[in-house]
Every structure is written in C-alpha cells, then in structure tokens.
C-alpha cells in the first residue's frame, strides 16, 4: 500500500450529505457518506472509494407503526420506498 501525505486547508464542513455531494463531485472534498447516497455516482465512476474497507458498521433502521387499525397508504408507500432504497444491492 502506498502512503501519501496531503496538506489540507479550508475544509468544507456540513452535517448534510446532500450539501456535500456537489463538493465531492467537484473533487474538492472527502467525506464519509452512506453508500445509498453515492451508489449511482460510484457506478458511473463520478466518485471513487479512496479508503476501501473503511467506514461505519451497518446499522439497523427501526420504523414503528401502530399494530391495529388500517395503515395509511402514504405510510405504506414510505415503508416500501425505504425498503427498496436502503437494501444493499
């Protein structure tokens, strides 16, 4: 493995992955963001992993809804969307 030392100045700071995406695509930032946010960019080659194998451990997402009564269609739509979007390829 090649070791590279880089001097970094004027770091962008944000708590929004969406705000960081344009900076990442422009090549002026490095970030740890959820794979789901950059999956398409990785597939296109717009972004690349610079530290493969590093990152956060997978975490669970728990959605709680009432057990009785009808579930509104908008809630079902959100649950279905999250299941499709957040499922690993």
ChimeraX attribute file (.defattr): number of C-alpha atoms within 10 A of each C-alpha:
attribute: neighborCount
match mode: 1-to-1
recipient: residues
	/A:1	3
	/A:2	3
	/A:3	5
	/A:4	5
	/A:5	5
	/A:6	6
	/A:7	4
	/A:8	7
	/A:9	6
	/A:10	7
	/A:11	9
	/A:12	11
	/A:13	10
	/A:14	10
	/A:15	7
	/A:16	9
	/A:17	15
	/A:18	12
	/A:19	11
	/A:20	19
	/A:21	19
	/A:22	12
	/A:23	14
	/A:24	17
	/A:25	14
	/A:26	10
	/A:27	11
	/A:28	12
	/A:29	16
	/A:30	15
	/A:31	15
	/A:32	11
	/A:33	15
	/A:34	13
	/A:35	12
	/A:36	13
	/A:37	14
	/A:38	18
	/A:39	14
	/A:40	12
	/A:41	15
	/A:42	13
	/A:43	10
	/A:44	10
	/A:45	10
	/A:46	13
	/A:47	17
	/A:48	14
	/A:49	12
	/A:50	9
	/A:51	7
	/A:52	7
	/A:53	7
	/A:54	9
	/A:55	10
	/A:56	9
	/A:57	6
	/A:58	7
	/A:59	6
	/A:60	6
	/A:61	8
	/A:62	6
	/A:63	6
	/A:64	6
	/A:65	8
	/A:66	7
	/A:67	7
	/A:68	6
	/A:69	6
	/A:70	7
	/A:71	11
	/A:72	8
	/A:73	9
	/A:74	9
	/A:75	11
	/A:76	11
	/A:77	11
	/A:78	11
	/A:79	13
	/A:80	11
	/A:81	11
	/A:82	12
	/A:83	11
	/A:84	11
	/A:85	12
	/A:86	13
	/A:87	8
	/A:88	9
	/A:89	7
